[in-house]
Amino acid sequence: STLFPYTTLFDLFDHRALLNVTAYFERWTSPQIATNISGFGFTVNGGDANIYGLEAEFRANLGPGWDFSTDWGYTHSKFLTDSPIDGIPKGYGVPDTPKVTGSASMNYHHDFGNDMTFFGNVNYSFVGSRYDLPYGVTVYLNNINQTAINLPSYGILNLRAGLRTDRWTAALFVDNATNKQVLLDPLPQINLAIPQFTRYIVNQPVTYGLDVTYKFGK
């Protein structure tokens, strides 16, 4: 593969914010693609692909105790030739490659003195829609529209707050606070590997609890 990145860094608002932008182009030659032929799984070399995109990272100090950060990316991928061995035609994107991904995080901390600090964090992550090819299903150039599975976009919200000292940390957390159910990956049945019976790997449901750590020794 050949990668051509270009990065620009901006220092903003009297050093209180930082913006980093990267553009890139990659020629992906003979990529390794997982496929299935007559019930047997293989990793094969597919057709060449062009991949280009943009990534942006922003960090800001919002005032005493507050800071904000966010990262976003855009990716466009396209195969340049038909690849009969893995069944992906010319013009299709790379499987399991969302066009848009991103995250944003707000953090707060407050020092109480006596080596104790309150901290809080709100984090949101986003993954755009993409397509995937279920393992165990034989894909041909003329049946990819029937076998490819479109996975919808999703966003996950996580919350965390607690106290910390040099010796210990105690935090309440809520992961996937909105209890969003996400289809992460197709998983066909081994003994009935056809699209009509495709199962899915899903994410963890809403999870909450208390996380406590303690540092032993000096």
Salt bridges, closest charged atoms under 4 A:
ASP11 OD2 - HIS15 ND1 2.63
GLU57 OE2 - ARG59 NH2 2.99
ASP71 OD1 - ARG59 NH2 3.32
ASP96 OD1 - ARG130 NE 3.59
ASP211 OD2 - ARG160 NH2 2.76
